[in-house]
Amino acid sequence: MGNEHSNSKLSPEELRELEDATYFDKKELQKWFREFMKDCPSGTLSKDDFVRIYQQFFPHGDPSQFASHVFKKFDSNANGCITFKEFIMALSVTSKGTLDEKLDWAFSLYDLDGDGFISDREMLDIVYSIYNMVGNMLILPKEEDTPEKRVSKIFLQMDKDRDGRLTKEEFKEGSRMDPFIVHALSTDFDSTKLEQKK
């Protein structure tokens, strides 16, 4: 019974730590924690469950590849599951962070191999997964109607030194002029939508 209680509520220390580290206030953190524990009684969110949540948001497409990329970013210790702390820390940046914080987070998502650059292959992997996720929900202009065309356009606009890879600075500068990138990565969850996966 004592173990159940410890999982039903954040300790005062945990609350303070998360209030200091995120953009959520005490009440929001408690609400998110209750919903997280309701949906993830074990205290962790698996990759499969994470993908199912994305499927609720994108029923007309296949979000599995994109959700897998995002899962890796949320799973900051790379142990194969997301704790509440990992979840709320990433959610804080993606839903309430400054544009600069969101762009840093987005850059790290696109930089699949973590080498500090985004190659055209990495960009294509992410853009392809976004196109699969949204399915036929988006009508795109002819010059962007395939992932390959979109990536070519992005690199033409952003790769200032034409070296075939984007630095963080090139990515952030170009993204500020292309809100599609930030918008596509903004996870704007509503805690009530976590319940829909049941």
Solvent accessible surface area in square Angstrom, and as a share of the most:
residue,aa,sasa,rsa
1,M,187,0.83
2,G,57,0.55
3,N,113,0.58
4,E,121,0.54
5,H,120,0.54
6,S,68,0.44
7,N,59,0.30
8,S,63,0.41
9,K,124,0.53
10,L,15,0.07
11,S,38,0.25
12,P,85,0.54
13,E,107,0.48
14,E,80,0.36
15,L,12,0.06
16,R,139,0.51
17,E,83,0.37
18,L,6,0.03
19,E,64,0.29
20,D,128,0.66
21,A,53,0.41
22,T,15,0.09
23,Y,103,0.39
24,F,12,0.05
25,D,74,0.39
26,K,105,0.44
27,K,162,0.69
28,E,56,0.25
29,L,0,0.00
30,Q,55,0.24
31,K,88,0.37
32,W,20,0.07
33,F,18,0.07
34,R,137,0.50
35,E,20,0.09
36,F,2,0.01
37,M,25,0.11
38,K,102,0.43
39,D,15,0.08
40,C,8,0.05
41,P,98,0.62
42,S,91,0.59
43,G,18,0.18
44,T,47,0.27
45,L,2,0.01
46,S,46,0.30
47,K,84,0.35
48,D,94,0.49
49,D,35,0.18
50,F,1,0.00
51,V,20,0.11
52,R,116,0.42
53,I,2,0.01
54,Y,13,0.05
55,Q,78,0.35
56,Q,80,0.36
57,F,57,0.24
58,F,44,0.18
59,P,89,0.56
60,H,127,0.57
61,G,24,0.23
62,D,73,0.38
63,P,1,0.01
64,S,40,0.26
65,Q,66,0.29
66,F,3,0.01
67,A,0,0.00
68,S,21,0.14
69,H,21,0.09
70,V,2,0.01
71,F,8,0.03
72,K,131,0.56
73,K,67,0.29
74,F,1,0.00
75,D,8,0.04
76,S,91,0.59
77,N,94,0.48
78,A,87,0.68
79,N,87,0.44
80,G,47,0.45
81,C,30,0.18
82,I,0,0.00
83,T,44,0.26
84,F,12,0.05
85,K,97,0.41
86,E,18,0.08
87,F,1,0.00
88,I,0,0.00
89,M,67,0.30
90,A,10,0.08
91,L,1,0.00
92,S,3,0.02
93,V,38,0.22
94,T,3,0.01
95,S,32,0.20
96,K,85,0.36
97,G,10,0.10
98,T,72,0.42
99,L,85,0.42
100,D,61,0.32
101,E,60,0.27
102,K,40,0.17
103,L,0,0.00
104,D,50,0.26
105,W,30,0.11
106,A,1,0.01
107,F,8,0.03
108,S,40,0.26
109,L,2,0.01
110,Y,1,0.00
111,D,12,0.06
112,L,69,0.34
113,D,101,0.52
114,G,61,0.58
115,D,81,0.42
116,G,37,0.36
117,F,53,0.22
118,I,0,0.00
119,S,37,0.24
120,D,80,0.41
121,R,146,0.53
122,E,14,0.06
123,M,0,0.00
124,L,32,0.16
125,D,35,0.18
126,I,0,0.00
127,V,1,0.00
128,Y,103,0.39
129,S,0,0.00
130,I,3,0.02
131,Y,28,0.11
132,N,51,0.26
133,M,5,0.02
134,V,20,0.12
135,G,33,0.32
136,N,126,0.65
137,M,99,0.44
138,L,80,0.40
139,I,162,0.82
140,L,43,0.22
141,P,67,0.42
142,K,155,0.66
143,E,98,0.44
144,E,20,0.09
145,D,62,0.32
146,T,47,0.27
147,P,18,0.11
148,E,98,0.44
149,K,76,0.32
150,R,6,0.02
151,V,10,0.06
152,S,73,0.47
153,K,59,0.25
154,I,0,0.00
155,F,23,0.09
156,L,124,0.62
157,Q,86,0.38
158,M,0,0.00
159,D,5,0.03
160,K,122,0.52
161,D,89,0.46
162,R,145,0.53
163,D,72,0.37
164,G,39,0.37
165,R,100,0.36
166,L,0,0.00
167,T,35,0.20
168,K,76,0.32
169,E,124,0.56
170,E,19,0.08
171,F,0,0.00
172,K,27,0.11
173,E,84,0.38
174,G,8,0.08
175,S,1,0.01
176,R,119,0.44
177,M,137,0.61
178,D,19,0.10
179,P,94,0.59
180,F,50,0.21
181,I,1,0.00
182,V,20,0.11
183,H,143,0.64
184,A,21,0.17
185,L,9,0.05
186,S,39,0.25
187,T,13,0.08
188,D,113,0.59
189,F,18,0.07
190,D,65,0.34
191,S,5,0.03
192,T,73,0.42
193,K,73,0.31
194,L,4,0.02
195,E,65,0.29
196,Q,98,0.44
197,K,34,0.14
198,K,150,0.64
